[in-house]
Amino acid sequence: MPDTIPLQDTTVYGPIPSRRLGWSLGINVLPSSHKVCSSNCVYCQYGWTLPGPSPERLKRAPQLLEEIAEAFRRHAEEGTRVDCITLAGNGEPTLHPDLEELVIGIKRLRDARFPGAAVGILSDATQLDRPPVRRALALLDARYMKFDAADEATWRRINQPLGRADFRAMVAALAALPDIVLQSLFMQGAYDNTGEAHVQAWVEAVGLIRPRSVHVYTVDRGTAAPGITETPREALQAIADRLIAATGIPAEVFD
């Protein structure tokens, strides 16, 4: 397994060839010097979420949108292929206080430069109880929500939520949020969520959430915690097939 990757050092990065999204132009609304996240996932490609405040001042919406506009202009003039525009970056994007303003501005810039691209977000789903976050998410074209664990003990072991995050509240909020795609990462080795009992509980939990679809995948970069290994494709496919058979919810495997 390769090392973890450096933090993104610009507001707009890529496009990155994504296993799930095509050519994804990333938007980092968080600091470039310090990961800011509401989780401390053992498999994070950026390494651990460090304690303490960021030494870098958070950029607010006007400055970020100015930088995004310039990057979009440059990419459009260069003829860059952009299949989607994805809020992700150095941690959890729903932590930004200007998220709704940012989504509105990014969609306006998208319409001008890349009208065929969807605007989406990658989120750990821990902030869904906040009304401003729900309003911002409702404006997006795509909502990709992390759901790796079917019970609180597994969630706390693998995703290591920070702050006041509550598992039951998160699951209820996911079920109430329309038209979402769940992203479920299965891993083996030092941390394993592929056991029979957990997979069965996961299938039942996803059936209650009723997402539009589920992306089933595994690690393909370095991880924060050592000893994590990939789940073989045949095992991922078996998990996806089991979900489809039990719930009718579409599931696609990415390895």
Buried (B, 14 or more C-beta within 10 A) or exposed (E): BEEBEEBBEEBBBBBBEBEBBBBBBBBBBBBBEBBBBBBBBBBBBBBBBEEEEBEEEBBBBEEBBEBBBEBBEEBBEEEBEBBBBBBBBBBBBBBBEBBBBBBBBBBEBBEEBBEEBBBBBBBBBBBBBBEBBBEBBEBBBBBBBBBBBBBBEBBEEBBBBBEEBBBEEBBBBBBEBEEBBBBBBBBBBEBBBBEEEBBEBBBEBBBEBBBEEBBBBBBEEBBBBEEBBBBBBEBBBBBBEBBBEEBEBBBBBBB
